[in-house]
Amino acid sequence: MQMIAQTDATDDAIHETDNFMELFEESLKSIQEGEVIKGEIVQIDREYVSVDIGYKSEGQIPIQEFIDLEGNLTAKVGDVVDVLLESREDAKGTVILSKEKAAKIEIWDEVKEAYENEGTIRGKIISRVNGGLSVDIGLRAFLPGSQIDLRPVRDMDALVGMEHEFKIVKYNKRRGNIVLSRRAILEAERIALREKTIELLKEGAVLDGTVKNIAHYGLFIDVGGIDGLVHVSDMSWGRIGHPSEMYQIGDKVKVKVLHFDRSKERVSLGIKQLTPDPW
């Protein structure tokens, strides 16, 4: 009787093991080549990083994919990483994975989402190219010269190394083309700022502004998304030969609103009116 019970228990254990193996095999079938999945780094050697993706054998990724521009290893055992399953098994029976290709797929998804939802994507300007700048957003993208700023940029080389948010103007995944714009973001910010500034534009109001342009008849001042004119006669109680004798483009200045034509959105500003008439 005891022998029969032991035999039944053994049969149940074998059956459970068979069921487990069947479930395990089914789970392996659900992992498709070309799919981005998560895996855990279990070993690092000179040539490869071994990653456990829950498959019957660990996958390998060339260690170069984990080396940054300074030559530093960016991975350690225990890290969880997104990888692309390139091949279940190559000729040697090795599972081939790629971290870089997984990252590119994810970035293309981000590009698509940002484009469709009017969002932005962050990138670093890496070099000057013909007609504009090259930007690294995880993929190489192009920033046309006309889309860098609200005003023409004379020294584009000075922008190399800077990071900004960009809008996706257009992209073609098949051709690998991505066109960016920073100007679109600045224009949207300027419009939002302009609406707030218009609420403050009342005669007698004192505002902070920036010298945007200089002419022989006065200064054009950006007071927050909208430009106003300080006529040369309203710059100083004293005599001025040319406005550039007192101010340069980019200078910060306080101004007083003398008149605001809301229908034409014309703003007359003064600087000398901030101080008493000495005469």
C-alpha positions as CSV (number, residue, x, y, z in Angstrom):
1,M,0.0,0.0,0.0
2,Q,2.8,2.3,0.9
3,M,4.6,1.4,-2.3
4,I,1.6,2.4,-4.3
5,A,1.3,5.7,-2.6
6,Q,5.0,6.5,-3.2
7,T,4.6,5.6,-6.9
8,D,1.6,7.9,-7.2
9,A,3.5,10.8,-5.6
10,T,6.4,10.2,-8.0
11,D,4.0,10.2,-10.9
12,D,2.5,13.5,-9.7
13,A,5.9,15.1,-9.4
14,I,6.9,14.0,-12.9
15,H,3.6,15.4,-14.2
16,E,4.1,18.7,-12.5
17,T,7.6,18.9,-13.9
18,D,6.3,18.2,-17.4
19,N,3.7,20.9,-17.0
20,F,6.4,23.3,-15.8
21,M,8.5,22.5,-18.8
22,E,5.5,23.0,-21.2
23,L,4.8,26.4,-19.6
24,F,8.4,27.3,-19.9
25,E,8.6,26.3,-23.5
26,E,5.4,28.3,-24.2
27,S,6.9,31.4,-22.6
28,L,9.9,31.1,-24.8
29,K,7.7,31.1,-27.9
30,S,6.2,34.4,-26.8
31,I,9.6,36.1,-27.2
32,Q,9.9,37.1,-30.8
33,E,12.9,38.0,-32.8
34,G,12.9,41.8,-33.4
35,E,11.2,42.4,-30.0
36,V,12.5,44.8,-27.3
37,I,12.5,43.1,-23.9
38,K,14.0,43.6,-20.5
39,G,16.9,41.5,-19.3
40,E,19.3,41.4,-16.3
41,I,23.1,41.6,-16.7
42,V,24.6,38.4,-15.2
43,Q,28.1,38.5,-16.4
44,I,30.7,40.9,-18.0
45,D,33.9,39.7,-19.6
46,R,36.4,41.3,-22.0
47,E,34.3,40.9,-25.1
48,Y,30.6,40.4,-24.1
49,V,28.0,41.3,-21.6
50,S,25.7,38.3,-20.8
51,V,22.1,39.1,-20.2
52,D,19.4,36.9,-18.8
53,I,16.1,37.4,-20.7
54,G,14.3,34.4,-19.3
55,Y,15.3,32.3,-22.2
56,K,16.8,28.8,-22.0
57,S,20.3,30.3,-22.5
58,E,21.6,33.8,-21.8
59,G,22.1,36.3,-24.5
60,Q,25.2,38.1,-25.5
61,I,25.9,41.8,-26.3
62,P,29.2,43.1,-27.5
63,I,30.8,45.1,-24.7
64,Q,31.4,48.0,-27.0
65,E,27.7,48.8,-26.7
66,F,28.2,49.6,-23.0
67,I,31.3,51.8,-23.5
68,D,30.7,55.6,-23.4
69,L,32.5,58.3,-25.4
70,E,35.1,58.6,-22.6
71,G,35.8,54.9,-22.7
72,N,34.1,54.1,-19.5
73,L,32.0,50.9,-18.9
74,T,28.4,51.9,-18.2
75,A,27.1,48.5,-17.1
76,K,27.4,46.3,-14.0
77,V,26.1,42.9,-13.0
78,G,22.5,43.2,-11.7
79,D,21.5,46.1,-14.0
80,V,18.2,45.7,-15.9
81,V,18.5,46.8,-19.5
82,D,16.2,47.0,-22.5
83,V,17.5,44.8,-25.3
84,L,16.5,43.8,-28.8
85,L,16.3,40.1,-29.5
86,E,18.1,39.9,-32.9
87,S,18.3,36.1,-33.0
88,R,17.1,33.3,-30.8
89,E,20.2,31.2,-31.8
90,D,22.9,31.9,-34.2
91,A,25.1,29.2,-35.9
92,K,26.8,28.6,-32.6
93,G,23.6,28.3,-30.6
94,T,24.1,31.8,-29.0
95,V,21.3,34.1,-28.3
96,I,22.1,37.5,-30.0
97,L,21.0,40.7,-28.3
98,S,21.5,44.4,-28.9
99,K,21.2,47.3,-26.5
100,E,21.9,50.0,-29.1
101,K,19.3,48.8,-31.5
102,A,16.7,48.6,-28.7
103,A,17.5,52.1,-27.7
104,K,17.1,53.3,-31.3
105,I,13.7,51.6,-31.6
106,E,12.6,53.3,-28.4
107,I,13.9,56.7,-29.6
108,W,12.0,56.3,-32.9
109,D,8.9,55.7,-30.8
110,E,9.6,58.8,-28.8
111,V,10.0,60.8,-32.0
112,K,6.7,59.5,-33.4
113,E,4.9,60.4,-30.1
114,A,6.5,63.9,-29.9
115,Y,5.5,64.6,-33.5
116,E,1.9,63.4,-33.2
117,N,1.3,65.0,-29.8
118,E,3.0,68.3,-30.4
119,G,5.6,67.4,-27.8
120,T,9.3,68.1,-27.5
121,I,12.4,66.0,-27.3
122,R,15.7,66.9,-25.7
123,G,19.0,66.8,-27.6
124,K,22.6,68.0,-27.7
125,I,24.0,70.0,-30.5
126,I,27.1,68.1,-31.6
127,S,28.4,69.8,-34.8
128,R,27.9,72.4,-37.5
129,V,26.8,70.9,-40.8
130,N,25.8,72.4,-44.2
131,G,22.7,74.5,-43.7
132,G,22.5,74.1,-39.9
133,L,23.5,72.0,-37.0
134,S,23.6,68.3,-36.2
135,V,21.8,67.3,-33.0
136,D,22.1,64.1,-31.0
137,I,18.7,63.0,-29.6
138,G,19.9,59.4,-29.3
139,L,19.7,59.4,-33.1
140,R,21.3,61.9,-35.5
141,A,18.9,64.8,-36.3
142,F,19.1,68.0,-38.4
143,L,18.4,71.5,-37.1
144,P,18.2,74.0,-40.0
145,G,19.8,77.3,-39.5
146,S,16.4,79.1,-39.9
147,Q,15.0,77.0,-37.0
148,I,17.7,77.7,-34.4
149,D,16.4,80.9,-32.9
150,L,13.9,83.7,-33.4
151,R,16.6,85.8,-35.0
152,P,19.3,84.7,-37.4
153,V,22.3,83.2,-35.6
154,R,25.7,84.5,-36.8
155,D,28.0,82.2,-34.9
156,M,26.5,78.7,-35.0
157,D,29.8,77.1,-33.9
158,A,29.3,78.7,-30.5
159,L,26.1,76.6,-30.0
160,V,28.0,73.2,-30.2
161,G,27.7,71.4,-26.9
162,M,24.5,73.0,-25.8
163,E,21.4,71.0,-24.8
164,H,17.9,72.2,-25.6
165,E,14.3,71.0,-26.1
166,F,13.3,70.6,-29.7
167,K,10.1,70.1,-31.7
168,I,10.0,67.5,-34.4
169,V,9.2,69.3,-37.7
170,K,9.2,66.1,-39.8
171,Y,10.7,62.7,-39.8
172,N,11.1,59.7,-42.1
173,K,12.0,56.5,-40.3
174,R,12.7,54.5,-43.5
175,R,15.3,57.1,-44.6
176,G,16.5,57.8,-41.1
177,N,15.7,61.6,-41.4
178,I,14.6,63.8,-38.5
179,V,14.3,67.6,-38.8
180,L,14.1,69.7,-35.6
181,S,13.1,73.2,-34.6
182,R,14.0,75.2,-31.6
183,R,12.4,78.3,-33.1
184,A,8.9,76.8,-32.9
185,I,9.3,76.4,-29.1
186,L,10.6,79.9,-28.7
187,E,7.7,81.3,-30.7
188,A,5.2,79.4,-28.6
189,E,6.8,80.7,-25.4
190,R,6.9,84.3,-26.8
191,I,3.2,84.1,-27.7
192,A,2.3,82.9,-24.2
193,L,4.5,85.6,-22.6
194,R,3.0,88.3,-25.0
195,E,-0.5,87.5,-23.7
196,K,0.6,88.1,-20.1
197,T,2.5,91.2,-21.0
198,I,-0.5,92.8,-22.8
199,E,-2.4,92.6,-19.5
200,L,0.3,94.7,-17.8
201,L,0.6,97.3,-20.6
202,K,-1.0,100.3,-19.0
203,E,0.1,103.9,-19.1
204,G,2.5,104.6,-16.3
205,A,3.4,100.9,-15.7
206,V,7.2,100.3,-15.2
207,L,8.5,97.1,-16.9
208,D,11.8,95.3,-17.3
209,G,12.9,95.0,-20.9
210,T,15.8,94.0,-23.2
211,V,17.2,96.1,-26.0
212,K,16.3,94.2,-29.1
213,N,17.4,96.6,-31.8
214,I,18.9,100.1,-32.2
215,A,18.0,102.8,-34.8
216,H,19.1,106.4,-35.1
217,Y,15.6,107.5,-33.8
218,G,15.5,105.2,-30.7
219,L,15.6,101.8,-29.1
220,F,13.3,98.8,-29.7
221,I,12.7,97.1,-26.4
222,D,11.3,93.6,-25.8
223,V,9.2,93.9,-22.7
224,G,8.0,90.3,-22.8
225,G,6.9,88.9,-26.1
226,I,6.0,92.4,-27.5
227,D,8.3,95.2,-28.7
228,G,8.0,98.8,-27.7
229,L,9.9,101.9,-28.9
230,V,11.8,104.3,-26.8
231,H,12.2,107.4,-29.0
232,V,15.6,109.1,-28.7
233,S,13.9,112.1,-27.1
234,D,12.6,109.9,-24.3
235,M,15.9,108.3,-23.5
236,S,17.5,111.0,-21.4
237,W,16.9,114.5,-20.1
238,G,20.2,115.4,-21.7
239,R,21.2,115.6,-25.3
240,I,22.1,112.3,-27.1
241,G,23.9,112.0,-30.5
242,H,22.9,108.4,-31.2
243,P,21.1,105.8,-29.0
244,S,24.1,103.4,-29.3
245,E,26.1,105.9,-27.2
246,M,24.0,104.8,-24.2
247,Y,22.9,101.2,-24.9
248,Q,23.8,98.1,-26.8
249,I,21.7,95.2,-28.1
250,G,21.0,92.8,-25.3
251,D,21.2,95.4,-22.5
252,K,18.6,95.1,-19.7
253,V,16.7,98.2,-19.0
254,K,13.7,99.5,-17.0
255,V,11.1,101.4,-19.0
256,K,7.9,103.3,-18.4
257,V,4.8,102.8,-20.6
258,L,3.9,106.2,-22.1
259,H,1.2,105.0,-24.4
260,F,-0.3,101.7,-25.6
261,D,-2.4,101.4,-28.7
262,R,-4.2,98.1,-28.1
263,S,-5.7,97.9,-31.6
264,K,-2.4,98.3,-33.4
265,E,-0.4,96.8,-30.5
266,R,2.0,99.7,-30.6
267,V,3.8,100.6,-27.4
268,S,5.6,103.9,-26.7
269,L,8.1,103.7,-23.9
270,G,10.3,106.1,-22.0
271,I,13.4,105.8,-19.9
272,K,14.0,109.4,-18.8
273,Q,10.4,109.5,-17.3
274,L,11.7,107.2,-14.6
275,T,13.6,110.2,-13.1
276,P,12.5,113.7,-12.2
277,D,12.9,116.5,-14.8
278,P,16.1,118.2,-13.7
279,W,15.2,121.3,-15.6
